[in-house]
């Protein structure tokens, strides 16, 4: 089976991070938000347009 060393490294890093918070999703997200705030970078949150259903295509009935 094909293995990607970069993806394996990212998975290891994510697992170590989660393990350091005892896999508590709330604590993990709070840490991400803290790191984001400390980075000094500007982040944008995109919200989908209301009523948008562009991802769904009608199927033709026969």
Buried (B, 14 or more C-beta within 10 A) or exposed (E): EEEEEEEEEEEEEEEEEBEEBEEEEEEBEEBEEEEEEEEEEEEEEEEEEEEEEEEEEEEEEE
